[in-house]
Amino acid sequence: MIDPRFSTLRVFSSTGSVARTAELTGYSPSAVSAQLRELQRSLGIKLIAKEGRGVRLTSAGQQLVAGIDSIVTQWELLAASARSASGQLQAHFGLGGFSTAAAQLLAPLAASLRSTRPEVEVQLIEAQPQRCLDLLLAERIDLAVIVASQAPGGGGAKDRFEQTVLLDDPLDVVLPATHPLAQRKSVALEDLADDPWISESGQSVYRALFVAAFTSLGVTPHIAHEAVEWETMIAFIGAGLGVGLLPRLATLGHADDVVRRRISGAAKPSRRIVAVTRKGSRGSPLIEESLEILQRTAKSIISQRSAEELDG
C-alpha cells in the first residue's frame, strides 16, 4: 500500500487547500496538516511553506509529488495485474460524472454491475468535472465520465490520469413544434442565424461549442435567454422563446411542443465524451468491463435517439 501521507500530499498538490484536501480524503483539516508536518519531519525535507493564511508546496515538495505520481502508477499497474490474474475484484467501485453522463451512461452501468457483480459495492456520484478528477485522485472513485475539453491537461495530469474515448456526441437543434423549419429532417445553422437563441452561460463547454459553430460561419447569433439545465432550455423553446442546441446524449423527456433535428451544412458541433481513470488502473477487470459497457450503452443510446426523436 502507498503511505497515506503520500496520498494526502498528492491531493494537496492538486487542490492547494488543506480544507479541500480534508474533504476529499475524509480526514479533518488538522489531521491533514499533521500528516504533512509528519511527512516533512520524517523525510527531513521542507515540503510546505506558509503563504498568507494557508500553506503551499515548496519546490522540493513539488519534486517529491512528481516521484509519488510515478510510484502510484506502478502500484495501480501492479494491483490491476494482480486482480486480473486472480479474478478478485475490489470491494468498492466508485463512478462519477456530469449530470447527463451520470443519468444516461453511469446509471445503466451501475445497475448492470449490481446485477453481475453483487459482491461489489458500486457507488455513483454526480459531480462537475474538476470534482470528479479530485475524487479520482483521492481514490474516492475509480472512473469518471466527462467532456474531453474538460479533461486534465497540464499540471502533471498526464502522469496521473488516462482517457478512453466513449463517443462523439453531436449537437442537434431543438425548435418549437410550430417553427417554420420544424418539418424539415435537418436544419443548417445558417437558416437560424436570425432566430433568438437559448444557451448556457459564457463559461460553459456547451457555450464554447455554440460560439465556435457560429464563428466558423462568420455569424453572430442573438442569445436571448440563458438556461443551466437542459430541461429548462427545452421548456423555454416549447414556450416559443427561441431555439437551442442539445447534445444527442441528452433526452427531450416528455416534451411534445418541441422537435429535435439534425444539423446540416458546414458547422456541425459535437462534443467528445471520455472516461478518465487513474494512470495504470485501466487494466483492472472492473474498469475494463465498465469501459466496454459504457461504450456499448453510448452507441445504443445514440442510435435509439436518432430513430425516436430525429426520424419521427
C-alpha positions as CSV (number, residue, x, y, z in Angstrom):
1,M,0.0,0.0,0.0
2,I,1.1,3.6,-0.6
3,D,1.9,5.6,2.5
4,P,-1.3,7.5,3.2
5,R,0.8,10.6,3.9
6,F,2.0,10.4,0.3
7,S,-1.6,10.2,-0.9
8,T,-2.5,13.2,1.2
9,L,0.4,15.2,-0.2
10,R,-0.6,14.3,-3.7
11,V,-4.2,15.5,-3.2
12,F,-2.9,18.7,-1.5
13,S,-0.7,19.3,-4.5
14,S,-3.7,19.3,-6.8
15,T,-6.1,21.3,-4.6
16,G,-3.7,23.7,-3.0
17,S,-6.0,23.7,0.0
18,V,-5.9,21.9,3.4
19,A,-9.7,22.2,3.7
20,R,-10.4,20.7,0.3
21,T,-7.8,18.0,0.8
22,A,-9.5,17.1,4.1
23,E,-13.0,17.0,2.5
24,L,-11.7,14.7,-0.3
25,T,-9.6,12.4,1.8
26,G,-12.1,12.1,4.7
27,Y,-9.6,13.5,7.3
28,S,-10.1,16.6,9.4
29,P,-8.1,19.7,8.4
30,S,-6.0,19.3,11.5
31,A,-5.2,15.7,10.6
32,V,-4.2,16.7,7.1
33,S,-1.9,19.4,8.4
34,A,-0.4,16.9,10.9
35,Q,0.2,14.4,8.1
36,L,2.0,16.9,6.0
37,R,4.1,18.0,9.0
38,E,4.9,14.4,10.0
39,L,6.0,13.6,6.4
40,Q,8.1,16.7,6.3
41,R,9.8,15.8,9.6
42,S,10.4,12.1,8.8
43,L,12.0,12.9,5.4
44,G,14.0,15.8,6.7
45,I,12.9,17.9,3.8
46,K,10.9,21.1,3.8
47,L,7.8,20.2,1.8
48,I,5.4,23.0,2.7
49,A,5.7,26.7,3.4
50,K,3.4,29.3,4.8
51,E,1.7,31.6,2.3
52,G,-0.7,34.1,3.7
53,R,-3.2,32.3,5.8
54,G,-2.5,29.0,4.1
55,V,0.4,26.8,3.1
56,R,1.9,25.9,-0.3
57,L,4.2,23.2,-1.7
58,T,7.9,24.1,-1.8
59,S,9.9,23.2,-4.9
60,A,11.2,20.1,-3.0
61,G,7.6,19.2,-2.3
62,Q,6.7,19.5,-6.0
63,Q,9.6,17.3,-6.9
64,L,8.5,14.7,-4.4
65,V,5.0,14.7,-5.7
66,A,6.2,14.1,-9.3
67,G,8.0,11.0,-8.0
68,I,5.0,9.9,-6.0
69,D,2.9,10.1,-9.2
70,S,5.2,7.5,-10.8
71,I,5.1,5.3,-7.7
72,V,1.3,5.4,-7.7
73,T,1.1,4.5,-11.4
74,Q,3.3,1.4,-10.8
75,W,1.1,0.5,-7.8
76,E,-2.1,0.8,-9.9
77,L,-0.5,-1.4,-12.6
78,L,0.5,-4.0,-10.1
79,A,-2.9,-4.0,-8.4
80,A,-4.7,-4.3,-11.8
81,S,-2.4,-7.1,-12.9
82,A,-2.9,-9.0,-9.6
83,R,-6.7,-8.6,-9.8
84,S,-6.8,-9.7,-13.4
85,A,-4.6,-12.8,-12.6
86,S,-6.6,-13.8,-9.6
87,G,-10.1,-12.9,-10.7
88,Q,-10.6,-11.0,-7.5
89,L,-12.4,-7.7,-7.5
90,Q,-12.2,-4.7,-5.2
91,A,-15.0,-4.4,-2.6
92,H,-15.9,-0.8,-3.6
93,F,-16.1,0.7,-7.0
94,G,-16.8,4.4,-7.4
95,L,-18.2,6.1,-10.5
96,G,-18.5,9.8,-11.1
97,G,-19.7,12.0,-14.0
98,F,-21.6,15.2,-15.0
99,S,-25.4,15.2,-15.0
100,T,-26.2,13.8,-18.5
101,A,-23.4,11.2,-18.3
102,A,-24.5,10.1,-14.8
103,A,-28.1,9.7,-15.9
104,Q,-27.7,8.2,-19.3
105,L,-24.4,6.2,-19.0
106,L,-23.4,5.7,-15.4
107,A,-26.8,4.7,-14.0
108,P,-27.2,1.8,-16.5
109,L,-23.6,0.8,-15.8
110,A,-24.2,0.8,-12.0
111,A,-27.3,-1.3,-12.5
112,S,-25.5,-3.8,-14.7
113,L,-22.7,-4.2,-12.2
114,R,-25.1,-4.5,-9.3
115,S,-26.7,-7.4,-11.2
116,T,-23.5,-9.2,-12.4
117,R,-21.1,-8.3,-9.6
118,P,-23.3,-8.4,-6.4
119,E,-20.2,-8.7,-4.2
120,V,-19.0,-5.3,-5.2
121,E,-20.4,-2.1,-3.6
122,V,-20.9,0.3,-6.5
123,Q,-21.2,4.0,-5.7
124,L,-22.4,6.6,-8.2
125,I,-21.6,10.3,-7.7
126,E,-22.9,13.1,-9.9
127,A,-20.3,15.9,-9.9
128,Q,-18.7,18.6,-12.0
129,P,-15.6,17.5,-14.0
130,Q,-13.0,19.1,-11.7
131,R,-14.7,17.5,-8.7
132,C,-14.6,14.1,-10.5
133,L,-10.9,14.5,-11.1
134,D,-10.3,15.4,-7.5
135,L,-12.3,12.3,-6.4
136,L,-10.3,10.1,-8.7
137,L,-7.0,11.5,-7.3
138,A,-8.2,10.9,-3.7
139,E,-9.3,7.4,-4.7
140,R,-12.9,8.1,-3.8
141,I,-14.0,7.0,-7.2
142,D,-12.3,4.7,-9.8
143,L,-13.7,6.0,-13.1
144,A,-15.1,9.4,-14.2
145,V,-17.0,10.4,-17.4
146,I,-16.5,14.0,-18.6
147,V,-16.3,16.0,-21.8
148,A,-12.9,15.8,-23.4
149,S,-12.3,19.6,-23.3
150,Q,-12.8,19.4,-19.5
151,A,-10.2,16.5,-19.2
152,P,-7.0,17.1,-17.4
153,G,-4.2,18.7,-19.4
154,G,-1.2,20.3,-17.7
155,G,0.0,20.4,-14.1
156,G,1.2,16.7,-14.1
157,A,-2.2,15.4,-15.2
158,K,-0.7,13.2,-17.9
159,D,1.2,11.4,-15.1
160,R,-2.0,10.9,-13.1
161,F,-4.8,10.1,-15.5
162,E,-5.7,8.2,-18.7
163,Q,-8.5,8.8,-21.1
164,T,-10.7,6.4,-23.1
165,V,-13.0,7.8,-25.8
166,L,-16.6,6.7,-25.3
167,L,-18.4,8.6,-28.0
168,D,-18.6,11.7,-30.1
169,D,-21.8,13.3,-29.1
170,P,-23.3,15.5,-31.9
171,L,-25.4,18.5,-31.0
172,D,-28.8,18.8,-32.6
173,V,-31.0,21.8,-33.0
174,V,-34.3,22.0,-30.9
175,L,-37.1,24.0,-32.3
176,P,-40.6,24.9,-31.2
177,A,-43.0,22.4,-32.9
178,T,-44.7,25.4,-34.6
179,H,-41.4,26.7,-36.1
180,P,-41.4,27.2,-39.9
181,L,-38.5,24.8,-40.2
182,A,-39.8,22.1,-37.8
183,Q,-41.0,19.9,-40.6
184,R,-37.5,19.5,-42.1
185,K,-35.4,16.4,-41.4
186,S,-32.3,18.6,-40.9
187,V,-31.6,22.3,-40.4
188,A,-28.5,24.3,-41.2
189,L,-27.4,26.8,-38.5
190,E,-27.3,29.5,-41.2
191,D,-31.0,29.1,-41.6
192,L,-31.4,30.0,-37.9
193,A,-29.0,32.9,-37.8
194,D,-31.8,35.5,-37.2
195,D,-33.6,33.4,-34.6
196,P,-33.4,34.2,-30.8
197,W,-31.2,31.5,-29.2
198,I,-31.2,30.0,-25.8
199,S,-27.8,29.0,-24.4
200,E,-25.8,28.4,-21.2
201,S,-23.6,31.0,-19.5
202,G,-20.4,32.2,-21.1
203,Q,-18.1,29.9,-19.1
204,S,-19.6,26.5,-20.1
205,V,-18.3,23.9,-22.5
206,Y,-21.7,24.0,-24.3
207,R,-21.4,27.7,-24.8
208,A,-17.9,27.3,-26.2
209,L,-19.2,24.8,-28.8
210,F,-22.1,27.0,-29.6
211,V,-19.9,30.1,-30.2
212,A,-17.3,28.1,-32.2
213,A,-20.0,26.7,-34.5
214,F,-21.3,30.2,-35.4
215,T,-17.9,31.7,-35.5
216,S,-16.9,29.2,-38.2
217,L,-19.8,30.5,-40.3
218,G,-19.0,34.2,-39.7
219,V,-22.3,34.7,-37.9
220,T,-23.1,36.2,-34.5
221,P,-26.2,34.7,-33.1
222,H,-28.6,36.6,-30.8
223,I,-28.6,35.0,-27.4
224,A,-32.0,36.0,-26.0
225,H,-32.1,33.7,-22.9
226,E,-29.7,31.6,-20.8
227,A,-30.5,28.3,-19.1
228,V,-28.4,26.0,-16.9
229,E,-30.4,22.8,-17.2
230,W,-31.4,21.1,-20.5
231,E,-35.0,20.7,-19.1
232,T,-35.1,24.5,-18.6
233,M,-33.8,25.2,-22.1
234,I,-36.4,22.8,-23.6
235,A,-39.2,24.5,-21.6
236,F,-38.1,27.9,-22.9
237,I,-38.1,26.6,-26.5
238,G,-41.5,24.9,-26.0
239,A,-42.8,28.3,-24.9
240,G,-41.7,29.8,-28.2
241,L,-38.9,31.9,-26.7
242,G,-36.3,30.7,-29.1
243,V,-34.2,27.8,-30.4
244,G,-31.3,25.9,-28.9
245,L,-28.7,23.2,-29.3
246,L,-29.0,19.9,-27.4
247,P,-26.4,17.1,-27.2
248,R,-27.8,13.9,-28.7
249,L,-27.0,12.0,-25.5
250,A,-29.5,14.2,-23.6
251,T,-33.2,13.4,-23.9
252,L,-36.1,15.7,-24.8
253,G,-38.0,14.0,-22.0
254,H,-41.8,14.1,-22.5
255,A,-41.8,17.5,-24.3
256,D,-44.3,17.4,-27.2
257,D,-44.2,21.1,-28.0
258,V,-40.6,20.9,-29.4
259,V,-38.8,18.9,-32.2
260,R,-35.2,17.9,-32.5
261,R,-33.5,18.0,-35.8
262,R,-30.0,17.0,-37.1
263,I,-27.7,19.9,-38.1
264,S,-26.8,20.1,-41.8
265,G,-24.3,22.3,-43.5
266,A,-20.7,23.2,-42.7
267,A,-21.0,23.7,-39.0
268,K,-21.8,20.5,-37.1
269,P,-20.8,21.0,-33.4
270,S,-20.0,17.9,-31.4
271,R,-18.6,17.1,-28.0
272,R,-16.3,14.1,-27.2
273,I,-17.2,12.2,-24.1
274,V,-14.3,10.4,-22.4
275,A,-13.8,8.1,-19.4
276,V,-11.0,9.1,-17.2
277,T,-9.1,6.6,-14.9
278,R,-6.1,6.8,-12.7
279,K,-3.0,6.1,-14.7
280,G,-2.1,2.4,-14.5
281,S,-5.6,1.2,-13.4
282,R,-7.2,0.7,-16.8
283,G,-6.3,-3.0,-16.8
284,S,-8.3,-3.6,-13.7
285,P,-11.1,-6.2,-14.5
286,L,-13.9,-3.9,-13.3
287,I,-12.6,-0.9,-15.2
288,E,-12.2,-3.0,-18.4
289,E,-15.7,-4.3,-18.1
290,S,-17.1,-0.9,-17.3
291,L,-15.5,0.7,-20.3
292,E,-17.0,-1.9,-22.6
293,I,-20.4,-1.4,-21.1
294,L,-20.2,2.3,-21.3
295,Q,-19.2,2.3,-25.0
296,R,-21.9,-0.2,-25.8
297,T,-24.5,1.8,-23.9
298,A,-23.4,5.1,-25.6
299,K,-23.7,3.5,-29.1
300,S,-27.2,2.2,-28.3
301,I,-28.4,5.5,-26.9
302,I,-27.2,7.5,-29.9
303,S,-28.8,5.0,-32.3
304,Q,-32.1,4.9,-30.4
305,R,-32.2,8.7,-30.1
306,S,-31.8,9.1,-33.8
307,A,-34.6,6.7,-34.5
308,E,-37.1,8.0,-32.0
309,E,-36.6,11.8,-31.9
310,L,-34.8,12.7,-35.2
311,D,-36.6,10.5,-37.7
312,G,-40.0,10.7,-36.1
